Amino acid sequence: MTDPVVPSWVLTLACADRVGIVAAVSQFLAERGGFITDSQQYADREAGRFFMRVAFEATDGRMGDTGRLRGEFGDVGARFAMDWRLTAADEKPRMLIAVSKGSHCLADLLHRWQTGTLAVDIMGVVSNHPDMRRITEWHGIPYHELPPNGDKAAQEEALLGLFERTRSEYLILARYMQVLSEELVEKLAGRCVNIHHSFLPGFKGARPYHRAHERGVKLIGATAHFVTADLDEGPIIEQAVERVDHRATAEDMIRIGRDIEAQVLARAVTWLADRRVLQNGGKTVVFR
């Protein structure tokens, strides 16, 4: 006989730093029989901002449902002018993945999703090429090929329409080799995540690994970040590097780089799924 599922939630918030925030949140939960299972907070003293993530569960029937909790917490949020979000712990964020021809990041995300290690709902895969259709549909995920002939405006209109129709929370660029327009980036602010090699900005443009090889780099890395109008300069979510030496060929660097890109993007998506990422101006707070 399995144990009954205990209702649980995650609360995240950001606001101007001041005395009494933690006490107010704790009192709110205590009055409703909330048991805190994990709590992390960070005060950015330079920016004067406070960030918090609290995971908690019900000990009796006083909590009510998610809608009731949100309504009641509104007073606390208003008192401190919080930017806050309260979600059920089992509520998976809906994500749309965009990809071009490279399969390594997409395949890794699909595998993690299928094996239950990535707690998201993948609403579909969108692409400007047909190459990734087979692997996507093999996983039972809808595949949407954007309008052909390089019509960027039509492609972005189709992409945004699909994002909105599927009620996706995030657009994940899993090596989607298109530069999004400023208009689209603005509409997806805080909801679009990209992965790129950490050679940037030193090796922008085509064939970065070949150019890195020519320069004899000693570190290969990758960065997952929110997309902004400043190309590849959005708030960083996750990074990793691996050391190489003079024996590494350009092909070695490509292989190593692809592995790192897949791992870094998967970690970033995992942090998002767990409601662990909060934006702090041009930076992020990631509660791990």
DRENMI-306429 format. One record per residue (C-alpha): residue number from 1; x, y, z. Coordinates in Angstrom, 2 decimals, padded with zeros to 5 digits. Layout:
// DRENMI-306429
+-----+---------+---------+---------+
| seq |       u |       v |       w |
+-----+---------+---------+---------+
| NUM |       X |       Y |       Z |
...
+-----+---------+---------+---------+
// end
This chain:
// DRENMI-306429
+-----+---------+---------+---------+
| seq |       u |       v |       w |
+-----+---------+---------+---------+
|   1 |  000.00 |  000.00 |  000.00 |
|   2 |  001.48 |  003.34 | -001.07 |
|   3 |  001.61 |  006.35 |  001.23 |
|   4 | -000.81 |  009.18 |  000.38 |
|   5 |  000.63 |  012.10 | -001.55 |
|   6 |  001.17 |  015.11 |  000.71 |
|   7 |  000.23 |  018.41 | -000.98 |
|   8 |  003.33 |  020.57 | -001.43 |
|   9 |  004.24 |  023.86 | -003.06 |
|  10 |  007.14 |  026.09 | -004.05 |
|  11 |  007.11 |  029.84 | -003.36 |
|  12 |  009.63 |  032.15 | -005.02 |
|  13 |  009.86 |  035.89 | -004.50 |
|  14 |  011.97 |  038.95 | -005.16 |
|  15 |  011.57 |  042.41 | -003.67 |
|  16 |  013.38 |  045.37 | -002.17 |
|  17 |  015.44 |  044.19 |  000.79 |
|  18 |  014.04 |  045.11 |  004.20 |
|  19 |  013.57 |  043.70 |  007.67 |
|  20 |  010.71 |  041.27 |  008.24 |
|  21 |  010.37 |  039.45 |  004.91 |
|  22 |  011.42 |  036.00 |  006.14 |
|  23 |  009.34 |  036.41 |  009.29 |
|  24 |  006.25 |  037.35 |  007.29 |
|  25 |  006.59 |  034.35 |  004.99 |
|  26 |  007.27 |  031.97 |  007.88 |
|  27 |  004.30 |  033.30 |  009.86 |
|  28 |  002.02 |  032.97 |  006.85 |
|  29 |  002.95 |  029.31 |  006.44 |
|  30 |  002.87 |  028.51 |  010.16 |
|  31 | -000.65 |  029.88 |  010.53 |
|  32 | -001.81 |  027.42 |  007.87 |
|  33 |  000.06 |  024.39 |  009.12 |
|  34 |  002.77 |  024.64 |  006.49 |
|  35 |  005.92 |  022.58 |  007.06 |
|  36 |  009.00 |  024.07 |  005.36 |
|  37 |  011.08 |  021.37 |  003.69 |
|  38 |  013.64 |  023.67 |  002.06 |
|  39 |  014.31 |  027.39 |  002.31 |
|  40 |  016.98 |  029.51 |  000.65 |
|  41 |  017.37 |  033.26 |  000.54 |
|  42 |  019.85 |  035.79 | -000.75 |
|  43 |  020.22 |  039.50 | -000.12 |
|  44 |  022.00 |  041.46 | -002.85 |
|  45 |  023.27 |  044.29 | -000.69 |
|  46 |  024.64 |  046.23 | -003.65 |
|  47 |  021.31 |  046.23 | -005.51 |
|  48 |  019.18 |  046.35 | -002.37 |
|  49 |  017.20 |  043.32 | -003.51 |
|  50 |  016.07 |  040.21 | -001.64 |
|  51 |  015.37 |  036.78 | -003.16 |
|  52 |  013.81 |  033.71 | -001.61 |
|  53 |  012.70 |  030.19 | -002.52 |
|  54 |  010.64 |  028.15 | -000.06 |
|  55 |  009.42 |  024.58 | -000.56 |
|  56 |  006.72 |  023.54 |  001.90 |
|  57 |  004.00 |  020.95 |  002.45 |
|  58 |  000.69 |  020.70 |  004.26 |
|  59 |  000.43 |  019.06 |  007.65 |
|  60 | -003.38 |  019.25 |  007.80 |
|  61 | -006.32 |  020.68 |  005.89 |
|  62 | -005.74 |  024.35 |  006.70 |
|  63 | -003.67 |  025.01 |  003.56 |
|  64 | -006.49 |  024.52 |  001.10 |
|  65 | -005.71 |  024.38 | -002.60 |
|  66 | -003.22 |  026.34 | -004.70 |
|  67 | -005.75 |  028.97 | -005.73 |
|  68 | -006.69 |  029.69 | -002.14 |
|  69 | -003.05 |  029.94 | -001.08 |
|  70 | -002.30 |  032.40 | -003.86 |
|  71 | -005.25 |  034.55 | -002.92 |
|  72 | -004.28 |  034.65 |  000.74 |
|  73 | -000.59 |  035.30 |  000.09 |
|  74 | -001.50 |  038.31 | -002.04 |
|  75 | -001.68 |  040.49 |  001.07 |
|  76 |  001.88 |  039.56 |  002.09 |
|  77 |  003.12 |  040.11 | -001.43 |
|  78 |  001.50 |  043.54 | -001.62 |
|  79 |  002.88 |  044.59 |  001.77 |
|  80 |  006.45 |  044.05 |  000.59 |
|  81 |  005.85 |  044.87 | -003.11 |
|  82 |  007.02 |  041.38 | -004.02 |
|  83 |  007.38 |  039.86 | -007.44 |
|  84 |  006.26 |  036.41 | -006.31 |
|  85 |  005.08 |  033.09 | -007.64 |
|  86 |  003.47 |  030.14 | -005.89 |
|  87 |  003.10 |  026.81 | -007.69 |
|  88 |  002.23 |  023.25 | -006.72 |
|  89 |  005.42 |  021.20 | -006.43 |
|  90 |  004.14 |  018.69 | -008.99 |
|  91 |  003.21 |  021.37 | -011.54 |
|  92 |  005.59 |  020.90 | -014.46 |
|  93 |  006.49 |  023.94 | -016.57 |
|  94 |  005.46 |  023.70 | -020.20 |
|  95 |  008.38 |  024.11 | -022.60 |
|  96 |  008.76 |  024.48 | -026.36 |
|  97 |  012.14 |  023.48 | -027.81 |
|  98 |  013.65 |  025.09 | -030.91 |
|  99 |  016.43 |  023.36 | -032.85 |
| 100 |  018.14 |  023.54 | -036.23 |
| 101 |  020.32 |  020.64 | -037.43 |
| 102 |  022.44 |  019.81 | -034.38 |
| 103 |  020.96 |  016.93 | -032.40 |
| 104 |  023.12 |  016.74 | -029.27 |
| 105 |  021.20 |  019.15 | -026.99 |
| 106 |  017.77 |  018.09 | -028.22 |
| 107 |  018.52 |  014.38 | -027.91 |
| 108 |  019.81 |  014.84 | -024.38 |
| 109 |  016.71 |  016.78 | -023.28 |
| 110 |  014.35 |  014.26 | -024.88 |
| 111 |  016.16 |  011.35 | -023.21 |
| 112 |  016.05 |  012.99 | -019.79 |
| 113 |  012.37 |  013.81 | -020.28 |
| 114 |  011.47 |  010.28 | -021.39 |
| 115 |  013.32 |  008.66 | -018.48 |
| 116 |  011.59 |  010.94 | -015.97 |
| 117 |  014.70 |  012.82 | -014.84 |
| 118 |  013.56 |  016.13 | -016.36 |
| 119 |  010.31 |  017.28 | -014.77 |
| 120 |  008.90 |  019.36 | -017.61 |
| 121 |  006.11 |  019.03 | -020.15 |
| 122 |  007.60 |  019.29 | -023.64 |
| 123 |  004.86 |  020.80 | -025.77 |
| 124 |  006.66 |  020.32 | -029.06 |
| 125 |  009.84 |  020.82 | -031.04 |
| 126 |  010.02 |  023.58 | -033.63 |
| 127 |  012.69 |  023.82 | -036.31 |
| 128 |  013.74 |  025.63 | -039.45 |
| 129 |  014.92 |  022.29 | -040.90 |
| 130 |  013.40 |  018.79 | -041.25 |
| 131 |  016.44 |  016.96 | -039.82 |
| 132 |  015.24 |  016.45 | -036.23 |
| 133 |  011.74 |  015.23 | -037.08 |
| 134 |  012.53 |  011.54 | -036.79 |
| 135 |  014.10 |  011.61 | -033.32 |
| 136 |  011.41 |  013.99 | -032.04 |
| 137 |  008.45 |  011.96 | -033.24 |
| 138 |  010.11 |  008.74 | -032.05 |
| 139 |  009.74 |  010.19 | -028.54 |
| 140 |  006.08 |  010.95 | -029.22 |
| 141 |  006.59 |  014.71 | -029.31 |
| 142 |  004.95 |  016.89 | -032.03 |
| 143 |  007.41 |  018.32 | -034.57 |
| 144 |  006.70 |  021.65 | -036.24 |
| 145 |  008.75 |  022.74 | -039.24 |
| 146 |  008.74 |  026.49 | -039.71 |
| 147 |  007.84 |  028.12 | -043.06 |
| 148 |  010.72 |  027.56 | -045.51 |
| 149 |  012.56 |  029.89 | -047.89 |
| 150 |  014.26 |  031.93 | -045.18 |
| 151 |  011.25 |  034.13 | -044.48 |
| 152 |  012.36 |  035.19 | -040.99 |
| 153 |  009.24 |  037.23 | -040.21 |
| 154 |  006.96 |  034.32 | -041.13 |
| 155 |  009.10 |  031.90 | -039.15 |
| 156 |  009.01 |  034.04 | -036.03 |
| 157 |  005.28 |  034.57 | -036.36 |
| 158 |  004.78 |  030.81 | -036.57 |
| 159 |  007.12 |  030.18 | -033.65 |
| 160 |  005.43 |  032.73 | -031.40 |
| 161 |  002.00 |  031.47 | -032.39 |
| 162 |  002.94 |  027.93 | -031.45 |
| 163 |  004.45 |  029.12 | -028.17 |
| 164 |  001.22 |  030.90 | -027.26 |
| 165 | -001.15 |  028.15 | -028.45 |
| 166 |  000.64 |  025.51 | -026.41 |
| 167 |  000.65 |  027.87 | -023.40 |
| 168 |  004.37 |  027.24 | -023.01 |
| 169 |  006.23 |  028.90 | -020.17 |
| 170 |  009.70 |  028.73 | -021.72 |
| 171 |  011.24 |  028.57 | -025.17 |
| 172 |  014.46 |  026.54 | -025.06 |
| 173 |  016.89 |  027.18 | -027.91 |
| 174 |  018.68 |  023.83 | -028.17 |
| 175 |  021.17 |  024.94 | -030.82 |
| 176 |  018.62 |  026.90 | -032.83 |
| 177 |  020.91 |  028.63 | -035.28 |
| 178 |  018.83 |  031.74 | -035.88 |
| 179 |  019.20 |  035.19 | -034.35 |
| 180 |  015.83 |  036.22 | -032.94 |
| 181 |  014.53 |  039.68 | -033.75 |
| 182 |  014.45 |  042.29 | -031.01 |
| 183 |  010.67 |  042.31 | -031.22 |
| 184 |  010.42 |  038.58 | -030.53 |
| 185 |  013.06 |  038.73 | -027.80 |
| 186 |  011.08 |  041.47 | -026.07 |
| 187 |  007.89 |  039.40 | -026.19 |
| 188 |  009.72 |  036.41 | -024.68 |
| 189 |  011.72 |  038.37 | -022.10 |
| 190 |  012.62 |  036.12 | -019.17 |
| 191 |  011.10 |  033.10 | -020.93 |
| 192 |  013.68 |  032.24 | -023.60 |
| 193 |  016.91 |  030.34 | -022.85 |
| 194 |  019.86 |  029.75 | -025.17 |
| 195 |  023.00 |  027.61 | -025.07 |
| 196 |  026.30 |  028.67 | -026.61 |
| 197 |  029.98 |  027.83 | -026.42 |
| 198 |  031.89 |  029.94 | -023.90 |
| 199 |  034.41 |  031.05 | -026.51 |
| 200 |  032.06 |  033.97 | -027.06 |
| 201 |  032.56 |  036.84 | -027.51 |
| 202 |  036.12 |  036.03 | -028.57 |
| 203 |  035.02 |  033.58 | -031.27 |
| 204 |  031.74 |  034.90 | -032.62 |
| 205 |  030.44 |  033.73 | -035.97 |
| 206 |  030.97 |  030.54 | -037.95 |
| 207 |  033.31 |  027.63 | -037.09 |
| 208 |  034.18 |  028.79 | -033.55 |
| 209 |  035.89 |  025.54 | -032.59 |
| 210 |  038.16 |  025.66 | -035.63 |
| 211 |  039.11 |  029.22 | -034.79 |
| 212 |  039.69 |  028.25 | -031.16 |
| 213 |  041.94 |  025.44 | -032.31 |
| 214 |  043.94 |  027.88 | -034.40 |
| 215 |  044.45 |  030.02 | -031.31 |
| 216 |  045.43 |  027.05 | -029.13 |
| 217 |  042.79 |  027.51 | -026.43 |
| 218 |  043.18 |  025.52 | -023.23 |
| 219 |  039.59 |  025.63 | -021.97 |
| 220 |  036.38 |  024.62 | -023.72 |
| 221 |  033.12 |  025.72 | -022.17 |
| 222 |  029.43 |  026.36 | -022.59 |
| 223 |  026.96 |  028.89 | -021.17 |
| 224 |  023.19 |  028.73 | -020.78 |
| 225 |  021.59 |  032.14 | -020.48 |
| 226 |  018.39 |  034.09 | -020.89 |
| 227 |  018.05 |  035.65 | -024.33 |
| 228 |  018.14 |  039.44 | -024.60 |
| 229 |  018.50 |  041.92 | -027.44 |
| 230 |  022.25 |  041.98 | -026.74 |
| 231 |  023.39 |  038.88 | -028.62 |
| 232 |  024.71 |  036.16 | -026.28 |
| 233 |  024.98 |  038.61 | -023.37 |
| 234 |  021.83 |  037.78 | -021.39 |
| 235 |  021.75 |  036.80 | -017.68 |
| 236 |  023.75 |  033.60 | -017.16 |
| 237 |  022.02 |  030.56 | -015.65 |
| 238 |  024.70 |  027.86 | -015.82 |
| 239 |  028.24 |  027.34 | -017.14 |
| 240 |  030.87 |  024.61 | -017.33 |
| 241 |  034.36 |  024.16 | -018.78 |
| 242 |  036.75 |  021.34 | -019.60 |
| 243 |  040.50 |  021.63 | -020.05 |
| 244 |  042.19 |  020.63 | -023.32 |
| 245 |  045.80 |  020.75 | -024.45 |
| 246 |  047.91 |  021.06 | -027.60 |
| 247 |  047.00 |  017.55 | -028.76 |
| 248 |  043.29 |  018.36 | -029.21 |
| 249 |  042.20 |  018.68 | -032.80 |
| 250 |  039.35 |  020.87 | -033.96 |
| 251 |  037.22 |  017.72 | -034.17 |
| 252 |  038.14 |  016.82 | -030.58 |
| 253 |  037.04 |  020.28 | -029.47 |
| 254 |  033.74 |  019.97 | -031.31 |
| 255 |  033.05 |  016.61 | -029.64 |
| 256 |  033.96 |  017.88 | -026.17 |
| 257 |  032.07 |  021.10 | -026.72 |
| 258 |  028.89 |  019.30 | -027.72 |
| 259 |  029.00 |  017.19 | -024.56 |
| 260 |  029.40 |  020.26 | -022.38 |
| 261 |  026.65 |  022.15 | -024.20 |
| 262 |  024.19 |  019.31 | -023.64 |
| 263 |  025.06 |  019.01 | -019.94 |
| 264 |  024.90 |  022.75 | -019.25 |
| 265 |  021.59 |  023.22 | -021.04 |
| 266 |  020.08 |  020.23 | -019.21 |
| 267 |  021.15 |  021.65 | -015.85 |
| 268 |  019.71 |  025.06 | -016.71 |
| 269 |  016.39 |  023.53 | -017.74 |
| 270 |  016.37 |  021.47 | -014.54 |
| 271 |  016.89 |  024.61 | -012.42 |
| 272 |  014.02 |  026.29 | -014.26 |
| 273 |  011.77 |  023.27 | -013.78 |
| 274 |  012.49 |  023.32 | -010.04 |
| 275 |  011.70 |  027.07 | -009.83 |
| 276 |  015.27 |  027.78 | -008.72 |
| 277 |  016.15 |  030.62 | -011.11 |
| 278 |  015.32 |  034.25 | -010.36 |
| 279 |  016.46 |  037.16 | -012.49 |
| 280 |  018.41 |  039.93 | -010.82 |
| 281 |  018.86 |  042.65 | -013.40 |
| 282 |  021.63 |  041.47 | -015.75 |
| 283 |  022.37 |  038.48 | -013.51 |
| 284 |  020.52 |  035.55 | -012.02 |
| 285 |  020.10 |  034.04 | -008.58 |
| 286 |  020.13 |  030.24 | -008.83 |
| 287 |  019.17 |  028.38 | -005.65 |
| 288 |  020.71 |  024.91 | -005.83 |
+-----+---------+---------+---------+
// end
